[in-house]
Amino acid sequence: MNGITAAIYASFVLAVGEASMKKSFREFPPSVAFLFAALLGAVMWVPLALLSGGTFAHFVSVLPFALVSAVLSEAFYFFALSKGQLSITAILLSSYPIYTIGFSYIINHERLSGLEALFVSVAIFGTLLSALPAKLEKGRSLRRLGAWLWPISAAVAAGFSDTISKTIINQTSSFDFLLALAVAQLPVAVAYLWLENQRLQPVVKAIVKRPSDYFHAIVGAVLSTAGVALLWISFNTTLASIASPIIATSGALIVLIATLFMDERMTWKNGLGVSLVFVAVLGLSSVG
């Protein structure tokens, strides 16, 4: 599987997982959903990484980068997703490839060809356009700084994290990184529970006793975990500045999911955005 194909698969998987995860936030804090993702990451990523040639030979050198990724790209993303008006949050979070490209230019000295730069730009613009609501509410959500601050901060953090993760992956491998990330997410998940005043033991007991109550969180965690694995596979074989915009098209796919399965209407702007996204994906696939 090449990097662009893995990124496309990651986009689809993450879109469905995120839609399910958003529903779970109505029932309990995002720290609980992140705990599912961390536990499943340990179960799914370690065997995948070992079977794909990953080793613990570089674990000590990779671990600091994995901890940064667990906090900035994973836990912080869960936190920001639960804040503010959903449509606004989705727009701002989906802008993270812009920051990945900027940081990749500065830190990794990545350069795109003319066609690649064009299709990346179209993918970013289409993703933002597809997530744009019919009209923005100028009420209390927009007046609260957090409605903008948290998702913007999370987008910048994810872009920075993806870039420095790509740096260590270039020196080792994406599967070495995946092993370290599987370990790093566990203490981060426990710390996140503590920050939201959730105790680990009661949460685990409730999950074991009534797993059906956590259906959306479980489905979302499984798909998100699989999507992240595909993300690192894509990072192993292509530029971060190409992989990130493709994976960010999951925001456009969420619009399709909401329209087809949740009885939400798609505006002409959303439809145009989705169309641009798929044109960009096809274009990157042909030149990648």
Residue, then its C-alpha position, 0 to 999 in steps of 0.5 A: m500500500n503506497g502512502i497516498t492510498a493509505a491516506i485516502y483509506a485513513s480519511f474514510v475510516l476517520a470520518v466514520g469514527e469521528a461521526s460516532m465519536k461526536k455522538s459519544f460526547r453527549e453522554f460522557p466527557p471526551s477523556v473517556a472516549f480518549l481512554f477507549a482510543a488509548l486502550l485500543g491503540a495498545v491492542m491494535w497498533v503493537p501487533l500491527a507494528l511488530l508484524s510490519g517490521g517495527t522494533f523497540a530498538h529506537f524506543v527511547s529516542v522515539l518516545p519523546f516525539a510519541l508523547v508530543s503526538a499523543v498530547l497534541s494530535e490525539a488528546f488535544y484534538f478530542f478536547a477541542l472537538s467537544k468545544g464550541q459550536l460543532s460546525i465552527t469547530a469542524i471548520l477550524l480543526s480541518s485547517y490543520p494541513i495548512y499548518t503542517i505544510g508551513f511547519s514542514y517547509i520550515i522544519n523538514h524542508e519539504r518542497l512540493s512540485g507545482l501540480e502537487a502544490l495545486f492539488v494540496s491547495v484545492a484539497i484544503f480549500g475544498t475541505l474548508l468549503s465543505a464544512l462551511p455551514a449555510k450561515l454562521e450564528k452570530g450569537r453566544s458561540l461566536r462571542r466566546l473566545g473558546a469557540w475559536l481559540w480551542p480548535i485553532s490551537a488544536a489545528v496548529a498543534a496537530g500541524f506541528s506534531d505531524t511535522i516533528s513526528k515525520t522528522i523522527i519517522n524519517q530517521t527510524s520508521s513509522f512502525d517504530f513510531l507507532l509502537a512508541l505512540a501505543v505506549a505513550q497514549l496510556p499515561v496521557a489518557v490517565a492524565y486526561l481523565w484526572l484533568e476532567n475529574q474522572r477516576l480510572q477504576p470506576v470508568v473501567k468497571a462501568i465499561v465492563k459492566r455496561p458496554s452497550d452504554y458506550f457503543h458510540a465511543i467504542v465504535g469511534a475509538v476502533l475506527s479512529t485507532a485504525g485511521v491513525a494506523l493508516l495515517w502513519i503508514s502513509f507518513n512512512t512513504t509520502l510527504a507529510s505535506i501531501a498526506s495531511p491534506i488528504i487525511a483532512t478530507s475526512g471533514a468533507l466526508i463527514v458532510l456526506i455522512a450527515t447528509l445521507f444518514m443523519d437527514e442533514r441538508m447539504t448546501w451548494k457550498n458543501g457540495l462544491g467543497v466535496s467535489l473539489v476534495f475528490v478532484a484533489v484526491l484523484g489529482l494527488s493519486s495520479v501525480g504521487 
